[in-house]
Amino acid sequence: MCRYTEWLSRIGRTIPFFLLTLSLITPPAVQSQTKHNGQKPRSQASESDPWWKHAVIYEIYPRSFQDSNGEGIGDLNGIVQRLDYLQWLGIDAIWISPIYPSPQVDFGYDISDYENVDPQYGSLADFDRLVTAAKQRGIRVIMDMVMNHTSDKHPWFIESASSRTNSKRGWYIWHDGKPGGVPPNNPPNNWTSNFGHSAWQYDKTTGQYYYHRFYIQQPDLNWRNSAVEKAVFGTVRFWLDRGVAGFRLDAIPTLFEDPKLTDASELPGINAYGDRNQSSTLYENLPEVHGVMRRLRSMVDKYSGQRVLIGETYLPNVQELDKWYGGAKHDELNLPMDLQVGFINKLDATLFRQRISDAETKINGNQPLFVFDNHDNVRSWNRYGDGVNDEAIARILATILLTTRSTAMMYYGEELGMTTTQPTRKEDVKDPVGITGWPQDKGRDGERTPMQWDDTKNAGFSTAQTTWLPVAADYVTKNVKTERDNPESLLNWHRKLIAMRRTNPTLREGETIMLDTTNPSVLSYVRKGGTGHPSILVVMNFTGNTEIVSFDGQKDLIPGKASTLLASGISLAHQTSLNGIALPAYAVWIASLE
């Protein structure tokens, strides 16, 4: 839902490293696990583990995944058509961005009916068909739930705005303007919207302002009113009763605001919309939200099937992240997103080592959830790439995502190396963020372009003359069909990693131990094997230079011999020694330790 500038640098790294393109080497041991025409059956995790602990979750932006009826917009039946691909890739669950009825001001995050499907995506019957078809393939369906706000066209808000005495007036945050001013130029305080300018909108009918953390057409619900909680929890039950596996909770730290409406402290500089920067501590991550999370978790846990609660949690540090799990009580979210790993936005081995270690040691034994890409941020290909070695760098990111002890969340097209393709003219922008922020912020259209299935018209996404967003120009060579047929592709790199993760008990459950911890150029760690299962060594060169590494001082963790499981760089294909290892630029080496 939100783009947080403190997490995102839209300008990718531009330092060239001038190296030869790496070749993907797949040893026979891995080839036998990942036959081209079928996924190896899933191995059994510990009986005490919930399914989501070892899952690969795949975000689908429904408008952009597959159009089944030639209207230029993706839909639910289109997702059904592509489930076999997701099964082949090894996906455990799909998270679908909002499909509820909506005026589409913010493309579904402005909901006008929580208990139906927008006709452009299909019907409730189509949704039920999707859940059934996905289940047949071992794939669960996770919904996006927007609890912070509704559309201004939702019946709740229409009632609330009808008069000051309406029974739903208190369902939203209404307030008089500052004394002495003249509406609409005297908002209650100086708070700004995440989408630019004042967070208050004047309503002439009732002579008061309503609060909107996001777009004007997205009024915030008043979570200090118990009736709101009851109503929203009721909509959660509606979808749980239809068989969804859980929810991703949009912008969830924003549920509460300072009840005194104190002015926010101003910070240096201005944002892309021309507003003074300000501290968000009065309207984000207030302590009251944790009580709501505990009550929501208690309700969801009453359902069978290990339903999951995932949080969109942009947080300042791992200590705040731990609170969203409920700390040692483990009674809030199952999987708040750890965006401090995936959004470092530079290849810094020291920082990655620290952030991954924090997730291992500072969240009270809870399960981490790592994410590198989503519908709100420039794709990782652009954020981390240098313009020369982008694919090799993408292999490093995939390796971190899929070999650490985290639940993994992917974004459609990430496995292909899809790029952010921004509009070049303001008149082509669809995203309200880009319309308001142009040209400093061109919006989020660039990371939402249609999925690239093949090299035919519209990349196989749609038969329409025009699609809702244009297909990226590189679809002719970067698409599922081309990459699926190429065993050395980025797509097959992802698939092999997912297969290893699924079938290898060490990659599912083994403790992560960092190695060579003062090395600024190479990130290395061991996933420690249990009884009867060898440990696994993961080594990644974060630089454009050949790096030499040795592990001769780690005899307690690393025996004297290694067997390559997966590698980039031809010299590593048959590497067995653990000393004097020459890592080519941006190389990855994954080895089983004998």
C-alpha positions as CSV (number, residue, x, y, z in Angstrom):
1,M,0.0,0.0,0.0
2,C,2.6,2.6,1.0
3,R,5.9,3.7,-0.4
4,Y,8.2,4.7,2.4
5,T,11.0,7.0,1.2
6,E,13.3,6.2,4.2
7,W,13.4,2.6,2.9
8,L,13.6,3.1,-0.8
9,S,16.2,4.7,-3.0
10,R,14.8,4.9,-6.5
11,I,18.2,5.4,-8.0
12,G,20.0,2.1,-8.5
13,R,23.7,1.7,-8.1
14,T,25.6,2.9,-11.2
15,I,29.2,1.8,-10.4
16,P,30.3,-0.5,-13.2
17,F,32.3,-3.6,-12.3
18,F,33.2,-4.9,-15.8
19,L,33.2,-8.7,-15.5
20,L,32.1,-11.5,-17.8
21,T,28.6,-12.8,-17.5
22,L,28.4,-15.7,-15.0
23,S,27.3,-19.1,-16.2
24,L,25.0,-21.1,-14.1
25,I,26.4,-24.4,-13.2
26,T,24.0,-27.1,-12.0
27,P,25.7,-30.2,-10.6
28,P,24.1,-33.6,-11.3
29,A,22.9,-33.8,-7.7
30,V,20.7,-30.8,-8.2
31,Q,19.6,-31.7,-11.7
32,S,18.2,-35.0,-10.4
33,Q,16.1,-33.1,-7.9
34,T,14.6,-30.6,-10.4
35,K,13.5,-32.4,-13.5
36,H,12.4,-30.0,-16.2
37,N,8.9,-31.3,-16.5
38,G,7.8,-31.8,-12.9
39,Q,8.4,-30.7,-9.3
40,K,9.8,-33.2,-6.8
41,P,7.1,-34.0,-4.2
42,R,7.2,-31.9,-1.1
43,S,9.0,-33.5,1.8
44,Q,7.4,-33.5,5.2
45,A,8.3,-30.7,7.7
46,S,8.3,-31.3,11.4
47,E,4.8,-32.2,12.5
48,S,4.8,-29.3,15.0
49,D,5.6,-26.7,12.3
50,P,2.8,-24.7,10.7
51,W,2.8,-24.8,6.9
52,W,3.8,-21.2,6.6
53,K,7.0,-21.6,8.5
54,H,8.8,-23.2,5.5
55,A,6.6,-21.6,2.7
56,V,7.4,-19.7,-0.4
57,I,4.6,-17.1,-0.7
58,Y,4.1,-15.4,-4.1
59,E,2.4,-12.0,-4.4
60,I,0.1,-11.6,-7.4
61,Y,-1.0,-8.1,-8.4
62,P,-4.3,-9.3,-10.0
63,R,-4.6,-6.5,-12.6
64,S,-1.2,-7.5,-14.1
65,F,-1.0,-11.3,-13.8
66,Q,-3.3,-12.8,-16.5
67,D,-6.3,-11.5,-18.4
68,S,-8.7,-14.3,-19.3
69,N,-11.3,-12.3,-21.2
70,G,-9.4,-9.9,-23.4
71,E,-10.3,-6.7,-21.5
72,G,-6.7,-5.7,-20.8
73,I,-6.9,-6.2,-17.1
74,G,-5.9,-9.4,-15.2
75,D,-8.6,-11.3,-13.3
76,L,-9.3,-14.3,-11.1
77,N,-9.9,-16.8,-13.9
78,G,-6.6,-15.7,-15.3
79,I,-4.9,-16.7,-12.1
80,V,-6.5,-20.1,-12.4
81,Q,-5.1,-20.5,-15.8
82,R,-1.6,-20.0,-14.5
83,L,-1.7,-22.2,-11.4
84,D,0.1,-25.0,-13.1
85,Y,3.1,-22.6,-13.6
86,L,3.1,-21.7,-9.9
87,Q,3.0,-25.4,-9.0
88,W,5.9,-26.1,-11.3
89,L,7.9,-23.3,-9.7
90,G,7.2,-24.7,-6.2
91,I,5.0,-22.0,-4.7
92,D,3.2,-22.9,-1.5
93,A,0.8,-19.9,-1.3
94,I,-0.3,-16.9,-3.3
95,W,-1.1,-13.6,-1.8
96,I,-3.5,-11.7,-4.0
97,S,-3.6,-7.9,-3.7
98,P,-7.2,-6.5,-3.1
99,I,-9.9,-7.8,-5.4
100,Y,-12.9,-6.3,-3.5
101,P,-15.3,-3.9,-5.1
102,S,-13.6,-0.5,-5.4
103,P,-13.7,2.8,-7.3
104,Q,-10.0,1.9,-8.1
105,V,-8.7,5.3,-7.1
106,D,-5.8,3.4,-5.5
107,F,-6.4,0.2,-7.5
108,G,-8.3,-1.8,-4.9
109,Y,-6.8,-0.4,-1.7
110,D,-9.9,1.9,-1.5
111,I,-12.5,-0.7,-0.7
112,S,-16.2,-0.1,-1.1
113,D,-17.4,-3.6,-0.1
114,Y,-15.3,-6.0,2.0
115,E,-17.5,-9.0,1.3
116,N,-17.6,-9.3,-2.5
117,V,-15.4,-9.3,-5.6
118,D,-15.0,-6.4,-8.0
119,P,-16.7,-7.4,-11.3
120,Q,-13.6,-6.5,-13.3
121,Y,-11.9,-9.4,-11.5
122,G,-14.8,-11.8,-11.5
123,S,-17.3,-13.0,-8.9
124,L,-17.4,-14.8,-5.6
125,A,-18.0,-18.0,-7.6
126,D,-14.8,-17.4,-9.5
127,F,-13.0,-16.8,-6.2
128,D,-14.3,-20.1,-4.8
129,R,-13.2,-21.8,-8.0
130,L,-9.7,-20.3,-7.6
131,V,-9.4,-21.5,-4.0
132,T,-10.5,-25.0,-5.0
133,A,-8.2,-25.2,-8.0
134,A,-5.2,-23.9,-6.0
135,K,-5.9,-26.4,-3.2
136,Q,-5.8,-29.2,-5.8
137,R,-2.2,-28.1,-6.6
138,G,-1.1,-27.7,-3.0
139,I,-1.3,-24.0,-3.1
140,R,-3.1,-21.8,-0.5
141,V,-4.8,-18.5,-1.1
142,I,-4.0,-15.4,1.1
143,M,-6.2,-12.3,0.9
144,D,-5.1,-8.7,1.3
145,M,-7.1,-7.1,4.1
146,V,-7.1,-3.2,4.4
147,M,-8.1,-2.4,8.0
148,N,-6.8,1.2,8.3
149,H,-9.3,2.9,5.9
150,T,-12.1,2.3,3.4
151,S,-13.1,4.0,0.2
152,D,-15.2,7.2,0.6
153,K,-17.8,5.3,-1.5
154,H,-18.1,2.6,1.2
155,P,-21.6,2.6,2.8
156,W,-20.1,3.1,6.2
157,F,-18.4,6.4,5.2
158,I,-21.4,7.6,3.2
159,E,-23.5,7.2,6.4
160,S,-20.8,8.8,8.5
161,A,-20.6,11.8,6.2
162,S,-24.3,12.3,6.0
163,S,-24.6,14.3,9.3
164,R,-22.8,14.9,12.6
165,T,-25.4,12.9,14.4
166,N,-25.4,9.8,12.2
167,S,-24.8,6.5,14.2
168,K,-21.6,5.9,12.1
169,R,-20.2,9.3,12.5
170,G,-17.7,7.9,15.1
171,W,-16.6,5.2,12.7
172,Y,-14.2,7.7,11.1
173,I,-12.0,10.5,12.4
174,W,-13.9,13.8,12.2
175,H,-12.7,17.0,13.7
176,D,-13.3,20.8,13.6
177,G,-10.6,22.9,12.1
178,K,-8.2,25.0,14.1
179,P,-9.8,28.0,15.8
180,G,-9.4,31.3,14.1
181,G,-8.9,29.8,10.6
182,V,-11.2,29.6,7.6
183,P,-12.2,26.3,6.0
184,P,-10.8,24.6,4.0
185,N,-7.5,26.2,5.1
186,N,-7.6,25.5,8.8
187,P,-7.1,21.7,9.2
188,P,-7.0,20.3,12.7
189,N,-3.2,19.9,12.7
190,N,-0.2,19.8,10.3
191,W,-0.2,16.1,9.6
192,T,0.5,15.2,6.0
193,S,-0.8,12.3,3.9
194,N,1.5,9.6,2.7
195,F,0.3,10.5,-0.8
196,G,1.1,14.2,-0.4
197,H,-0.3,17.4,1.2
198,S,-2.6,17.7,4.2
199,A,-4.0,14.5,5.7
200,W,-7.3,16.3,6.4
201,Q,-10.1,16.8,3.9
202,Y,-12.8,19.4,4.5
203,D,-16.4,18.3,4.1
204,K,-18.8,21.1,3.3
205,T,-22.0,19.1,4.2
206,T,-21.1,18.8,7.9
207,G,-18.5,21.5,8.3
208,Q,-15.8,19.3,9.6
209,Y,-12.6,17.6,8.4
210,Y,-12.0,13.9,8.1
211,Y,-8.5,12.3,8.4
212,H,-6.9,10.3,5.6
213,R,-3.4,8.9,6.1
214,F,-3.4,8.0,2.4
215,Y,-5.4,9.3,-0.5
216,I,-8.3,11.8,-0.1
217,Q,-10.7,9.0,-1.1
218,Q,-9.4,6.7,1.6
219,P,-10.8,8.0,4.9
220,D,-9.3,6.4,8.0
221,L,-11.4,4.2,10.2
222,N,-11.6,5.2,13.9
223,W,-10.1,2.1,15.7
224,R,-10.8,3.7,19.1
225,N,-14.5,2.9,18.4
226,S,-15.2,-0.7,19.3
227,A,-17.9,-0.9,16.7
228,V,-15.3,-0.6,14.0
229,E,-13.3,-3.5,15.3
230,K,-16.4,-5.7,15.5
231,A,-17.4,-4.8,11.9
232,V,-13.9,-5.3,10.4
233,F,-13.4,-8.6,12.3
234,G,-16.7,-9.7,10.8
235,T,-15.3,-9.2,7.3
236,V,-12.3,-11.2,8.2
237,R,-14.5,-14.1,9.3
238,F,-16.4,-13.9,6.0
239,W,-13.3,-14.8,4.1
240,L,-12.0,-17.3,6.6
241,D,-15.3,-19.1,6.3
242,R,-14.7,-19.3,2.5
243,G,-11.4,-21.1,3.0
244,V,-8.7,-18.5,2.7
245,A,-5.4,-19.4,4.3
246,G,-4.9,-16.0,6.0
247,F,-4.3,-12.4,5.3
248,R,-1.7,-9.9,4.5
249,L,-2.6,-6.8,6.6
250,D,-2.1,-3.6,4.6
251,A,-0.4,-0.6,6.3
252,I,-1.2,-2.1,9.7
253,P,1.0,0.1,11.9
254,T,-1.2,3.1,10.9
255,L,-4.5,2.0,12.7
256,F,-4.1,4.5,15.6
257,E,-3.3,8.2,15.8
258,D,-2.6,10.6,18.7
259,P,-6.1,11.3,20.1
260,K,-5.0,14.8,21.0
261,L,-4.1,15.5,17.4
262,T,-0.9,17.2,18.4
263,D,1.1,18.8,15.6
264,A,3.9,16.6,14.2
265,S,7.5,17.7,14.6
266,E,8.9,19.0,11.4
267,L,12.2,17.5,10.0
268,P,14.7,19.0,7.6
269,G,13.9,19.0,3.9
270,I,10.8,18.6,1.7
271,N,9.3,15.5,0.1
272,A,8.4,14.7,-3.5
273,Y,5.1,16.5,-3.1
274,G,6.6,19.7,-1.8
275,D,5.6,19.2,1.8
276,R,7.9,19.7,4.8
277,N,9.2,16.4,6.1
278,Q,7.8,15.5,9.5
279,S,8.0,12.8,12.2
280,S,5.4,10.1,11.9
281,T,5.5,9.0,15.5
282,L,2.0,10.5,16.3
283,Y,0.2,8.6,13.6
284,E,2.2,5.4,13.0
285,N,3.1,2.4,15.2
286,L,1.2,3.6,18.3
287,P,1.1,1.0,21.1
288,E,-2.7,0.6,21.0
289,V,-2.4,-1.4,17.7
290,H,-0.9,-4.4,19.5
291,G,-4.1,-4.9,21.5
292,V,-6.0,-5.2,18.2
293,M,-3.4,-7.6,16.8
294,R,-3.8,-9.9,19.9
295,R,-7.5,-10.0,19.6
296,L,-7.3,-10.6,15.8
297,R,-4.8,-13.4,16.3
298,S,-7.0,-15.0,19.0
299,M,-10.0,-15.0,16.6
300,V,-8.0,-16.3,13.6
301,D,-6.4,-19.1,15.7
302,K,-9.8,-20.6,16.4
303,Y,-10.0,-21.6,12.8
304,S,-8.5,-24.9,11.7
305,G,-5.7,-25.1,9.0
306,Q,-3.1,-22.9,10.6
307,R,-4.3,-19.7,9.1
308,V,-1.6,-17.0,8.9
309,L,-1.5,-13.3,9.6
310,I,1.2,-11.4,7.7
311,G,1.9,-7.7,8.3
312,E,3.1,-4.9,6.1
313,T,5.4,-3.6,8.7
314,Y,8.0,-1.0,7.7
315,L,9.7,-0.5,11.1
316,P,12.9,1.3,12.3
317,N,14.7,-1.6,13.9
318,V,14.4,-5.3,14.9
319,Q,13.3,-4.4,18.4
320,E,10.1,-2.9,17.0
321,L,9.7,-5.8,14.7
322,D,9.7,-8.2,17.6
323,K,6.8,-6.4,19.2
324,W,4.7,-7.3,16.2
325,Y,5.1,-11.0,16.9
326,G,4.0,-10.3,20.5
327,G,7.7,-10.9,21.5
328,A,8.1,-14.0,23.7
329,K,4.4,-14.5,24.0
330,H,4.1,-15.1,20.2
331,D,0.5,-13.8,20.3
332,E,0.3,-11.2,17.6
333,L,1.2,-11.5,13.9
334,N,2.6,-14.8,12.7
335,L,4.8,-13.1,10.1
336,P,5.4,-9.4,10.2
337,M,7.5,-8.5,7.2
338,D,11.2,-8.0,7.9
339,L,11.8,-5.3,5.4
340,Q,15.1,-4.4,6.9
341,V,16.8,-7.2,5.0
342,G,15.3,-6.9,1.6
343,F,15.3,-3.1,1.4
344,I,18.9,-2.4,2.3
345,N,19.2,-1.4,-1.3
346,K,22.9,-1.8,-1.7
347,L,25.1,-4.9,-1.8
348,D,26.7,-4.5,1.6
349,A,27.9,-7.9,3.0
350,T,28.4,-6.5,6.5
351,L,24.9,-5.0,6.7
352,F,23.3,-8.1,5.3
353,R,25.2,-10.2,7.8
354,Q,24.0,-8.0,10.6
355,R,20.3,-7.9,9.5
356,I,20.1,-11.7,8.9
357,S,21.8,-12.3,12.3
358,D,19.3,-10.0,14.0
359,A,16.4,-12.1,12.5
360,E,18.1,-15.2,13.9
361,T,18.7,-13.9,17.4
362,K,16.6,-10.9,18.3
363,I,12.9,-11.9,17.6
364,N,12.4,-14.4,20.5
365,G,12.6,-17.4,18.3
366,N,9.8,-16.3,16.0
367,Q,9.9,-17.1,12.3
368,P,11.4,-14.4,10.1
369,L,9.7,-13.3,6.8
370,F,12.1,-11.8,4.2
371,V,10.9,-9.8,1.2
372,F,12.8,-8.2,-1.6
373,D,10.0,-7.1,-3.9
374,N,6.4,-5.9,-3.8
375,H,3.9,-3.8,-5.6
376,D,4.9,-0.5,-3.9
377,N,8.6,-0.4,-4.5
378,V,11.1,-0.3,-7.4
379,R,12.0,-3.8,-8.2
380,S,15.1,-5.3,-6.7
381,W,16.6,-5.8,-10.1
382,N,16.8,-2.0,-10.3
383,R,17.5,-1.2,-6.7
384,Y,20.5,-3.6,-6.4
385,G,21.7,-3.9,-10.0
386,D,24.6,-1.9,-11.4
387,G,23.4,-2.0,-15.0
388,V,26.1,-4.5,-16.0
389,N,25.9,-7.5,-13.6
390,D,22.2,-7.3,-12.8
391,E,21.4,-11.0,-13.4
392,A,24.3,-12.2,-11.3
393,I,23.2,-9.9,-8.5
394,A,19.7,-11.1,-8.8
395,R,21.0,-14.7,-8.2
396,I,22.6,-13.4,-5.0
397,L,19.3,-11.9,-3.8
398,A,17.4,-15.1,-4.6
399,T,20.0,-17.1,-2.7
400,I,19.6,-15.0,0.4
401,L,15.8,-15.2,0.2
402,L,15.6,-18.9,-0.3
403,T,18.5,-20.3,1.8
404,T,18.1,-18.3,5.0
405,R,15.9,-19.5,7.8
406,S,13.0,-17.4,6.8
407,T,9.7,-17.7,5.2
408,A,10.2,-16.4,1.7
409,M,7.9,-13.9,-0.1
410,M,8.2,-13.3,-3.8
411,Y,6.6,-10.8,-6.2
412,Y,5.3,-11.9,-9.6
413,G,8.1,-11.7,-12.2
414,E,10.8,-11.5,-9.6
415,E,11.9,-14.9,-10.7
416,L,12.3,-13.7,-14.3
417,G,14.2,-10.6,-13.5
418,M,11.4,-8.2,-14.4
419,T,12.4,-4.6,-14.2
420,T,10.7,-1.4,-13.1
421,T,9.5,0.4,-16.3
422,Q,8.4,3.9,-15.4
423,P,6.1,6.0,-17.6
424,T,7.9,8.8,-19.5
425,R,4.9,11.2,-19.6
426,K,2.7,12.4,-16.8
427,E,-0.4,11.8,-18.9
428,D,0.4,8.1,-19.0
429,V,0.6,7.7,-15.2
430,K,-2.2,5.7,-13.6
431,D,-0.9,5.6,-10.0
432,P,-2.2,8.5,-7.8
433,V,1.2,8.7,-6.1
434,G,2.8,9.5,-9.5
435,I,0.0,11.9,-10.5
436,T,0.6,13.9,-7.3
437,G,4.4,13.6,-7.1
438,W,5.4,13.9,-10.8
439,P,8.2,14.2,-11.8
440,Q,10.1,13.7,-8.5
441,D,8.0,10.6,-7.8
442,K,6.7,8.9,-10.9
443,G,4.6,6.5,-8.9
444,R,4.4,2.7,-8.8
445,D,3.2,1.9,-12.3
446,G,6.7,0.8,-13.2
447,E,6.7,-2.2,-10.9
448,R,3.2,-3.2,-11.8
449,T,3.6,-3.9,-15.5
450,P,2.0,-7.1,-16.9
451,M,3.5,-10.5,-16.2
452,Q,5.8,-11.6,-19.1
453,W,4.7,-15.1,-20.1
454,D,6.0,-15.4,-23.7
455,D,7.2,-13.5,-26.7
456,T,3.8,-13.0,-28.3
457,K,1.6,-9.9,-28.3
458,N,1.3,-8.4,-24.9
459,A,3.7,-11.0,-23.6
460,G,0.9,-13.5,-23.4
461,F,-0.8,-11.5,-20.7
462,S,-3.8,-10.4,-22.7
463,T,-5.4,-10.5,-26.2
464,A,-6.6,-6.9,-25.8
465,Q,-5.4,-4.2,-28.2
466,T,-4.3,-2.2,-25.2
467,T,-3.5,-3.4,-21.7
468,W,-4.1,-1.3,-18.5
469,L,-0.4,-0.7,-18.3
470,P,2.0,-1.3,-21.2
471,V,4.1,-4.4,-21.2
472,A,7.8,-3.8,-20.6
473,A,9.9,-3.7,-23.8
474,D,12.2,-6.6,-22.7
475,Y,9.4,-9.2,-22.7
476,V,10.6,-10.7,-26.1
477,T,13.7,-12.2,-24.4
478,K,12.7,-12.1,-20.7
479,N,9.6,-14.3,-20.3
480,V,8.5,-17.5,-18.7
481,K,8.6,-19.6,-22.0
482,T,12.1,-18.5,-22.9
483,E,13.5,-18.9,-19.4
484,R,11.7,-22.1,-18.6
485,D,13.4,-23.7,-21.6
486,N,16.8,-22.5,-20.6
487,P,18.3,-24.5,-17.7
488,E,20.8,-21.7,-17.0
489,S,18.1,-19.0,-16.6
490,L,17.3,-16.9,-13.6
491,L,13.8,-18.6,-13.5
492,N,15.4,-22.0,-13.2
493,W,17.9,-20.7,-10.6
494,H,14.9,-19.8,-8.5
495,R,13.2,-23.1,-9.1
496,K,16.3,-25.1,-8.1
497,L,16.7,-23.1,-4.9
498,I,13.0,-23.7,-4.1
499,A,13.4,-27.4,-4.7
500,M,16.5,-27.6,-2.5
501,R,14.6,-25.7,0.2
502,R,11.7,-28.0,0.0
503,T,13.5,-31.3,0.0
504,N,16.5,-30.6,2.3
505,P,15.8,-30.7,6.0
506,T,18.8,-28.6,6.8
507,L,17.6,-25.7,4.6
508,R,14.2,-25.9,6.2
509,E,15.2,-26.1,9.9
510,G,18.9,-25.7,10.3
511,E,20.4,-23.0,12.5
512,T,22.1,-20.2,10.6
513,I,25.7,-19.5,11.7
514,M,27.7,-16.7,10.1
515,L,31.3,-17.3,9.0
516,D,34.2,-15.0,8.1
517,T,32.3,-12.3,10.0
518,T,34.8,-9.5,9.3
519,N,34.9,-10.0,5.5
520,P,33.4,-6.8,3.9
521,S,33.1,-8.4,0.4
522,V,31.8,-12.0,0.9
523,L,28.7,-13.1,2.8
524,S,29.1,-16.7,4.1
525,Y,27.0,-18.8,6.4
526,V,26.3,-22.4,7.4
527,R,22.9,-23.9,7.8
528,K,23.7,-26.5,10.4
529,G,22.5,-30.0,9.8
530,G,20.8,-32.2,12.3
531,T,21.4,-35.9,12.9
532,G,21.9,-37.7,9.6
533,H,21.8,-34.5,7.6
534,P,24.9,-32.7,6.4
535,S,25.3,-29.0,7.0
536,I,25.1,-26.6,4.0
537,L,27.5,-23.9,3.2
538,V,26.3,-20.7,1.3
539,V,29.0,-18.3,0.0
540,M,28.2,-15.1,-2.0
541,N,30.7,-12.6,-3.5
542,F,29.2,-9.2,-3.2
543,T,31.8,-7.5,-5.4
544,G,32.9,-7.3,-9.0
545,N,36.4,-8.7,-8.1
546,T,37.6,-12.2,-7.6
547,E,37.6,-12.9,-3.9
548,I,39.6,-15.6,-2.1
549,V,38.0,-17.2,1.0
550,S,39.1,-20.0,3.4
551,F,37.3,-21.7,6.2
552,D,40.2,-23.6,7.8
553,G,39.5,-22.2,11.2
554,Q,36.0,-23.6,11.4
555,K,36.6,-27.3,11.9
556,D,33.7,-27.6,14.4
557,L,31.2,-26.3,11.8
558,I,32.9,-27.3,8.5
559,P,34.4,-30.7,7.8
560,G,37.2,-31.0,5.3
561,K,35.3,-31.7,2.2
562,A,32.4,-30.1,0.3
563,S,30.1,-31.2,-2.5
564,T,28.7,-28.5,-4.8
565,L,24.9,-28.3,-4.9
566,L,24.5,-25.2,-6.9
567,A,26.9,-22.6,-8.2
568,S,27.4,-19.7,-10.6
569,G,30.8,-19.5,-12.1
570,I,32.2,-22.5,-14.0
571,S,35.2,-22.7,-11.6
572,L,33.0,-23.6,-8.7
573,A,31.1,-26.5,-10.3
574,H,33.5,-29.1,-8.9
575,Q,34.9,-27.3,-5.9
576,T,35.6,-29.6,-3.0
577,S,38.3,-27.8,-1.0
578,L,37.2,-25.4,1.7
579,N,40.5,-23.4,1.7
580,G,41.7,-20.9,-0.9
581,I,38.3,-20.8,-2.7
582,A,38.4,-18.4,-5.6
583,L,35.0,-16.8,-6.0
584,P,34.4,-15.0,-9.3
585,A,32.7,-11.7,-9.3
586,Y,29.2,-11.9,-7.9
587,A,29.4,-15.7,-7.7
588,V,27.3,-17.9,-5.5
589,W,28.4,-21.3,-4.2
590,I,26.2,-23.6,-2.3
591,A,27.8,-26.8,-1.0
592,S,26.9,-29.8,1.1
593,L,29.5,-30.5,3.8
594,E,30.7,-34.1,4.2
